[in-house]
Amino acid sequence: MTEATNDFLSSPNPYGSKIASVLEKAQTDQMDAEKLLSLFKLGAEAEKLEAEKNKATQDAAKVAIDATLAAKQLGLSYLSTLTSQLVPLAALLTVAVTFYGSYQQNKQTREAEITKLAYEEQTRQRLEWEAFKNSFDNLSADDQYKKPTFVSRLKIFIASGKYASEISDIRTPLLGDFTNKSGFLEVWSNTFKELNEDNFQQVIDVARAQKNKYNRALLECGLIPIPPNSAIPIQKPWAALGPCVNSYPSELVAQAYNDKPELSKRVSVLRDQAFGQTYIMGFLSEKIGAYVKATSTAKNPKPYDLSEINLGGVNLDGVNFSKMNLSQTKFYQSSIKGAVLSLPTNKSSYDFQGTAWWEVASIDQTVLRFLIANSYPGSAQHLYAAPAFEAITEDRYKALVQGLCENKSGWCDKSCIKYDSSKEVPPICSAN
């Protein structure tokens, strides 16, 4: 074999060993030259394929390296782009932080200002309320009502809802002091919406204060003598009331005191006061009577304290008074048919002017004895009271009274039950 052949066979070509083996066989078998040349051609092609393979491997490696470099360059470009955006973003963030800080500071300032204004407003309202409340120490309810801002200020304080407890405390003495019926009704409508279990006792306190004030006015008026030569039609049963009897014409009363201006003015004030309170007491009687009638029934007696009030012109039929206090309570021209008045003597009423007490279902026996002797149909107590009850016959009256007596003898005997003032009862009646 030639030297070139030996070089080819000794090369790292993987086909070299196979070719060498063929050549050795060829020398042995004396193969022809054509086959040998084909073998060489095959070796050359194999070498070419190997070279192309190596080139392809190198190209793939280069592509991978280029791709890695391209990815790095893309990352650096993205980072550069992102970094370029951070500058305006940082500036924008700085502006936002500055704006937010300014907003929070302004918000705190506004909140502090609002809190300050609220505190100042509360302080102002409280001072106004204290001044309003303290004015009651110096002015009467009637004088308060004369002030043009009194009612509007009261409504404002009520609407605020801040002084409900204090208004509840002052309304009783305020309403109890009124003699002006318009002022009374104005304050009533704003402070008492309706009677209920929670405020009923306050209404009783108002009625009690009104009665006491009314009695004081009549007492003062009764001390003023009516001029003997006046044209006032003096009614003897009411002489103790002086010029303040409702039925006395106002023009005649004014003429009677023409020569005494100061006294005339005082009489006028007392008469106006008495007339106003007559209306107020009637209004309260109606409210109290309706509430008592609706709540204190035969099966459910209520322990109301109705002492020292006037109950005038109301329907109290069927009311169970057995657990109540009626000490010094006046029933005036009212209806108490079927009412239960069997309560302790010290808590009973003796005053039934113009009221048919004999129509009740039961009554304390000590009170009954007093009424039989002093409050019969023809007595002075009923004569000028214009009683609301219908005229009753003597027999009917005595039958009803005996129906209330636990013992039909003695002072409760028919002969002892007086019907009118024209007949005297036997002495034994007062002895028993």
C-alpha positions in Angstrom: 0.0 0.0 0.0 1.0 3.6 -0.7 2.1 6.1 2.0 -1.2 8.1 1.4 -3.1 5.0 2.0 -1.3 4.3 5.2 -1.9 7.9 6.4 -5.7 7.6 5.7 -5.8 4.3 7.5 -4.0 5.7 10.5 -6.3 8.8 10.7 -9.0 9.1 13.5 -11.6 8.4 10.8 -13.9 5.7 12.3 -14.1 4.0 9.0 -10.3 3.6 8.8 -10.1 0.4 10.7 -12.8 -1.1 8.5 -11.1 0.0 5.3 -7.8 -1.3 6.6 -9.4 -4.6 7.2 -10.8 -4.6 3.7 -7.4 -3.7 2.2 -5.7 -6.5 4.0 -8.4 -8.8 2.7 -8.0 -7.3 -0.7 -4.3 -8.0 -0.7 -5.0 -11.5 0.4 -7.8 -12.2 -2.0 -6.1 -10.0 -4.8 -9.1 -7.8 -5.2 -9.2 -5.6 -8.4 -8.3 -2.0 -8.4 -11.9 -0.8 -9.1 -13.2 -2.1 -5.9 -10.3 -0.5 -4.1 -11.1 2.8 -5.6 -14.7 2.6 -4.5 -13.6 1.9 -1.1 -11.4 5.0 -1.1 -14.4 7.0 -2.4 -16.5 5.7 0.4 -14.0 6.7 2.9 -13.7 10.2 1.5 -17.5 10.7 1.7 -17.5 9.4 5.2 -14.8 11.9 6.1 -16.8 14.7 4.5 -19.9 13.7 6.4 -18.0 13.8 9.7 -16.6 17.2 8.8 -20.1 18.5 8.1 -21.3 17.0 11.4 -18.6 18.8 13.3 -19.4 22.1 11.5 -23.1 21.7 12.3 -22.2 21.0 16.0 -20.1 24.1 16.0 -22.8 26.2 14.3 -25.4 25.0 16.9 -23.0 25.9 19.7 -22.6 29.4 18.1 -26.3 29.8 17.8 -26.8 28.9 21.5 -24.1 31.4 22.5 -25.7 34.1 20.3 -29.1 33.4 21.9 -27.6 33.7 25.4 -26.0 37.0 24.5 -29.2 38.2 22.9 -31.2 37.3 26.0 -28.7 39.2 28.2 -28.8 42.2 25.9 -32.7 42.1 26.0 -32.6 41.9 29.8 -30.2 44.8 29.9 -32.4 46.8 27.5 -35.5 46.1 29.6 -33.6 47.0 32.8 -32.4 50.2 31.1 -36.0 51.0 30.0 -37.3 50.3 33.5 -34.6 52.4 35.1 -35.4 55.3 32.7 -39.0 55.1 33.9 -38.1 55.2 37.6 -37.0 58.8 37.5 -40.4 60.3 36.7 -42.1 57.6 38.8 -40.0 58.7 41.8 -40.8 62.3 41.1 -44.5 61.4 40.9 -44.3 59.4 44.1 -42.6 62.4 45.8 -45.4 64.6 44.7 -48.1 62.1 45.9 -46.5 61.7 49.3 -46.2 65.5 49.6 -49.9 65.9 48.6 -51.0 63.2 51.0 -49.1 64.7 53.9 -50.6 68.1 53.1 -54.1 66.5 52.8 -53.8 64.8 56.2 -52.5 67.9 57.8 -55.4 70.0 56.4 -57.9 67.2 57.4 -56.6 67.2 61.0 -56.8 71.0 61.0 -60.4 70.9 59.7 -61.4 68.2 62.3 -59.8 70.2 65.1 -61.8 73.3 63.9 -65.0 71.3 63.7 -64.5 69.9 67.2 -63.8 73.4 68.4 -66.9 74.8 66.8 -69.0 71.9 68.1 -67.7 72.5 71.6 -68.3 76.2 71.4 -71.8 75.6 70.1 -72.5 73.1 72.9 -71.2 75.6 75.4 -73.4 78.4 73.9 -76.5 76.2 73.9 -75.8 75.1 77.5 -75.4 78.7 78.6 -78.6 79.7 76.8 -80.4 76.8 78.5 -79.1 77.7 81.9 -80.2 81.3 81.4 -83.6 80.1 80.2 -84.0 77.8 83.1 -82.8 80.4 85.7 -85.3 82.9 84.4 -88.0 80.9 86.1 -86.6 82.0 89.4 -87.4 85.6 88.7 -90.4 85.5 86.4 -93.8 83.8 86.8 -95.1 81.5 84.1 -97.4 84.2 82.8 -94.6 86.7 82.6 -92.4 84.1 80.8 -95.2 83.6 78.2 -95.4 87.4 77.6 -91.8 87.3 76.3 -92.0 87.0 72.5 -89.2 84.4 72.3 -90.3 82.2 75.1 -92.3 79.6 73.2 -89.8 79.5 70.2 -86.9 79.0 72.6 -88.7 76.2 74.5 -89.5 74.5 71.2 -85.8 74.7 70.1 -84.6 73.2 73.4 -87.2 70.4 73.1 -86.3 69.6 69.5 -82.6 69.3 70.3 -83.4 66.3 72.5 -80.5 67.3 74.9 -82.6 68.5 77.8 -85.5 66.0 77.9 -84.9 65.1 81.5 -84.5 68.7 82.7 -87.6 69.8 80.7 -89.5 67.0 82.3 -88.5 68.4 85.7 -89.4 72.0 85.0 -92.7 71.5 83.2 -94.6 70.5 86.3 -93.9 73.7 88.3 -94.2 75.8 85.1 -97.6 74.5 84.2 -98.7 74.6 87.8 -97.9 78.3 87.9 -99.9 79.4 84.9 -103.1 81.4 85.1 -103.0 82.4 81.4 -104.9 79.6 79.6 -103.2 80.3 76.3 -99.8 80.0 77.8 -100.8 76.9 79.7 -102.1 75.1 76.5 -99.0 76.2 74.5 -96.6 74.7 77.0 -98.8 71.6 77.6 -99.0 70.8 73.9 -95.2 70.9 73.6 -94.2 69.1 76.8 -97.0 66.6 77.3 -97.9 64.7 74.1 -100.2 62.2 75.9 -100.9 60.9 79.4 -99.3 57.6 80.3 -98.0 55.7 83.3 -94.7 57.5 83.3 -96.1 61.1 83.4 -99.5 60.7 85.0 -98.3 61.6 88.5 -96.7 64.8 87.1 -100.1 65.8 85.7 -101.6 65.2 89.1 -98.9 67.5 90.6 -99.8 70.2 88.1 -103.5 69.9 89.0 -102.7 70.0 92.7 -100.6 73.2 92.2 -103.4 74.8 90.1 -106.0 74.1 92.8 -103.8 75.5 95.6 -103.0 78.6 93.5 -106.7 79.0 92.7 -107.7 78.8 96.3 -105.1 81.4 97.3 -106.4 83.8 94.7 -110.0 83.3 95.9 -108.9 83.8 99.5 -107.2 87.1 98.6 -110.2 88.2 96.5 -112.6 87.3 99.4 -110.7 89.7 101.6 -111.6 92.6 99.3 -115.1 93.9 100.3 -117.7 94.7 97.7 -118.8 98.4 98.0 -122.2 98.5 99.7 -123.7 100.8 97.1 -122.5 98.8 94.0 -124.8 97.3 91.5 -123.2 93.8 91.9 -125.9 91.2 92.4 -124.3 89.7 95.5 -125.0 86.0 96.0 -124.8 85.2 99.7 -123.6 81.6 99.4 -120.5 83.0 97.6 -120.0 86.1 99.6 -116.7 84.7 100.9 -115.3 85.0 97.3 -115.7 88.7 97.3 -115.8 90.2 93.7 -114.3 87.1 92.1 -117.5 85.2 91.6 -117.7 84.1 87.9 -121.3 85.1 87.5 -120.7 88.7 88.6 -120.7 90.9 85.4 -117.2 92.4 84.8 -118.5 95.8 83.9 -120.4 96.1 87.2 -117.3 95.0 89.1 -115.2 97.6 87.3 -117.8 100.3 88.1 -117.8 99.4 91.8 -114.1 100.2 92.2 -113.9 103.2 89.8 -112.9 105.5 92.7 -110.1 103.2 93.8 -107.8 102.6 90.7 -105.2 100.5 92.5 -107.8 98.2 94.1 -109.7 98.1 90.8 -106.6 96.9 89.0 -105.9 94.2 91.7 -109.5 93.0 91.5 -109.2 92.8 87.7 -106.0 90.8 87.9 -107.5 88.4 90.5 -110.7 87.9 88.5 -108.7 87.1 85.3 -106.5 84.7 87.2 -109.5 82.9 88.7 -111.2 82.7 85.3 -108.1 81.4 83.6 -107.5 78.8 86.3 -111.1 77.7 86.2 -110.5 76.8 82.5 -107.1 75.2 83.3 -108.5 73.0 86.1 -111.4 72.0 83.8 -108.9 71.0 81.1 -106.8 68.9 83.6 -110.0 67.3 85.1 -111.0 66.1 81.6 -107.5 64.6 81.0 -107.2 63.0 84.4 -110.8 61.7 84.5 -110.5 60.1 81.1 -107.2 58.4 82.1 -108.5 57.2 85.4 -111.7 55.8 83.9 -109.8 53.9 81.3 -107.3 52.4 83.6 -108.8 51.8 87.1 -111.6 49.2 86.5 -113.5 47.0 88.9 -111.1 44.1 88.3 -107.9 46.3 88.2 -108.0 49.1 90.8 -105.1 51.5 90.6 -103.4 53.1 93.6 -103.4 56.7 92.2 -102.8 59.6 94.6 -105.6 62.0 93.5 -105.6 64.0 96.8 -106.1 67.7 96.8 -107.2 68.1 93.2 -110.5 69.2 91.5 -112.3 66.7 89.3 -115.0 68.8 87.7 -117.4 68.0 84.9 -116.0 64.5 84.2 -117.5 61.1 83.8 -116.1 58.7 86.3 -118.8 56.1 86.2 -117.7 52.6 87.3 -114.2 53.7 88.4 -112.7 51.7 91.2 -111.3 54.2 93.7 -110.7 51.6 96.4 -106.9 51.8 96.4 -106.6 55.6 95.7 -106.0 58.6 97.9 -108.9 61.1 97.6 -108.2 63.1 100.7 -109.4 66.7 100.1 -110.3 65.9 96.5 -113.3 67.8 95.1 -115.8 66.1 92.8 -117.6 69.0 91.2 -120.6 68.4 88.8 -119.2 65.0 87.9 -120.8 61.6 87.3 -119.7 58.7 89.6 -122.5 56.2 89.0 -121.5 52.7 90.0 -118.1 53.9 91.3 -116.4 52.1 94.2 -115.7 54.6 97.0 -115.1 52.0 99.8 -111.6 53.2 100.8 -110.1 54.1 104.1 -111.8 57.1 105.8 -108.6 59.2 106.0 -108.2 58.8 102.2 -111.8 59.6 101.3 -113.4 62.7 99.9 -116.3 64.5 101.6 -116.8 67.1 98.8 -119.3 66.1 96.1 -120.6 69.5 95.1 -123.1 69.1 92.3 -122.3 65.4 92.1 -124.8 62.6 92.8 -122.7 60.6 95.3 -125.7 58.4 96.2 -125.4 56.7 92.8 -122.0 55.0 93.7 -121.8 51.2 94.2 -120.2 51.5 97.7 -118.8 54.2 100.0 -117.0 54.5 103.3 -119.6 54.6 106.1 -118.1 57.5 108.0 -118.2 59.6 104.8 -121.7 58.3 104.1 -122.9 59.6 107.5 -121.5 63.0 106.8 -123.0 63.2 103.4 -126.4 62.1 104.6 -126.4 65.0 107.1 -124.8 67.7 104.9 -124.9 66.8 101.2 -128.5 65.8 100.4 -130.2 67.0 97.1 -131.8 70.1 98.6 -128.7 71.2 100.6 -126.8 74.4 99.8 -123.9 72.4 98.5 -126.0 71.3 95.6 -128.4 74.3 95.3 -125.9 76.6 93.6 -123.8 74.0 91.9 -126.1 73.5 88.9 -125.9 69.8 89.4 -125.4 67.6 86.3 -127.5 64.8 87.7 -131.3 64.8 87.0 -133.8 65.7 89.7 -134.4 62.7 91.9 -137.5 61.9 94.0 -137.3 61.7 97.7 -138.2 58.0 97.8 -135.7 57.1 95.1 -133.0 59.1 96.9 -133.7 57.4 100.3 -133.7 54.0 98.7 -130.3 54.5 97.0 -128.8 55.9 100.3 -130.1 52.9 102.3 -128.6 50.6 99.7 -125.2 52.1 100.6 -125.8 51.6 104.4 -124.3 48.6 106.0 -126.7 49.1 108.9 -130.2 50.3 108.1 -130.9 51.6 111.6 -129.8 54.6 113.6 -128.5 57.5 111.4 -129.2 55.4 108.4 -132.9 54.9 109.2 -135.2 56.4 106.6 -136.4 59.0 109.1 -132.8 60.3 109.5 -132.2 60.6 105.7 -132.8 64.2 104.9 -134.0 65.2 101.4 -134.3 68.9 101.6 -133.7 71.7 104.1 -137.4 72.2 104.8 -137.6 69.1 107.0 -135.8 68.5 110.3 -134.6 65.0 111.3 -135.3 63.6 114.7 -132.7 64.4 117.4 -132.0 60.7 117.7 -130.4 60.7 114.3 -127.5 62.9 115.4 -127.1 61.0 118.7 -126.6 57.6 117.0 
